[in-house]
């Protein structure tokens, strides 16, 4: 699987369909996209993660930067057509590089 394949399949519709299905059924798409995001961070740090999230926004998501530190970025977006929020977290330190994608209830003040 190429990293572009994960990016191209990670659309709001695909995530919503998988999130609405039986729990855990979107795990392969999640793993693929987390791998793509991890590759971006390894190649260019958190700035490259920002570029990747911009690509996702160009495909229909509405991610906004929720928090940022020198070592970690968090982006959130409402999942269109669902009462859920999708969150992307990436971190890069000398000891650890990670990427995580999760779906949960809307945060405070969001609907």
C-alpha positions in Angstrom: 0.0 0.0 0.0 1.4 3.4 -0.9 1.0 6.3 1.4 -1.0 8.1 -1.3 -3.4 5.2 -1.3 -4.2 5.8 2.4 -4.6 9.5 1.8 -6.9 9.0 -1.1 -9.2 6.6 0.7 -9.4 8.7 3.9 -12.5 10.8 3.0 -15.2 12.1 5.3 -17.6 9.7 3.7 -15.4 6.7 4.2 -14.6 7.6 7.8 -18.3 8.2 8.6 -19.4 4.9 7.0 -16.8 2.9 8.9 -17.4 4.8 12.2 -21.2 4.1 11.8 -20.5 0.4 11.2 -19.7 -2.1 13.9 -17.0 -0.9 16.3 -13.5 -1.6 15.1 -14.4 -2.0 11.4 -12.5 1.1 10.4 -9.3 -0.1 12.0 -7.5 -0.9 8.7 -8.2 2.6 7.2 -7.2 4.1 10.5 -3.9 2.1 10.5 -3.2 3.1 6.9 -3.8 6.8 7.5 -1.8 6.7 10.8 1.1 5.1 8.8 0.8 7.9 6.2 0.8 10.6 8.9 3.7 8.9 10.7 5.7 8.8 7.5 5.0 12.6 7.0 6.3 13.3 10.5 9.4 11.2 10.1 10.2 12.9 6.8 9.5 16.5 7.7 8.5 16.8 11.4 5.4 18.5 12.6 5.4 21.0 9.7 4.9 18.2 7.3 2.0 16.9 9.5 0.4 20.3 9.0 0.8 20.0 5.2 -0.8 16.5 5.4 -3.8 17.8 7.4 -4.1 20.6 4.8 -4.4 17.9 2.1 -7.1 16.2 4.1 -9.0 19.5 4.4 -8.7 19.9 0.6 -10.5 16.5 0.3 -13.5 17.6 2.4 -12.5 17.6 6.1 -12.6 20.7 8.2 -9.6 20.2 10.6 -8.5 23.1 12.8 -5.4 23.2 14.9 -6.7 22.6 18.5 -3.3 22.7 20.3 0.3 23.0 19.5 3.6 22.6 21.4 7.1 22.2 20.2 6.7 18.4 20.2 3.0 17.8 19.6 0.1 19.0 17.3 -3.6 18.2 17.7 -6.2 18.8 15.0 -10.0 18.3 15.3 -12.9 18.4 12.9 -16.6 17.5 13.1 -17.3 14.4 11.2 -19.9 15.5 8.5 -23.3 13.9 9.0 -22.4 12.4 12.4 -22.5 13.5 16.1 -18.7 12.9 16.3 -15.4 14.6 16.2 -12.3 13.2 14.4 -9.0 14.0 16.1 -5.5 13.7 14.7 -2.6 13.9 17.1 1.1 13.8 16.1 4.2 14.1 18.1 7.9 14.3 17.4 10.6 14.1 20.1 14.1 12.7 20.0 12.7 9.6 21.7 9.4 9.1 20.0 7.5 9.9 16.8 3.8 9.1 16.8 0.5 9.7 15.0 -3.0 8.8 16.2 -6.4 9.2 14.6 -9.5 8.8 16.8 -13.2 9.5 16.7 -15.2 10.6 19.7 -17.9 12.8 20.9 -17.8 16.5 20.1 -15.6 18.6 22.4 -16.9 21.3 24.7 -18.7 24.1 22.8 -18.9 22.1 19.6 -21.7 20.3 18.0 
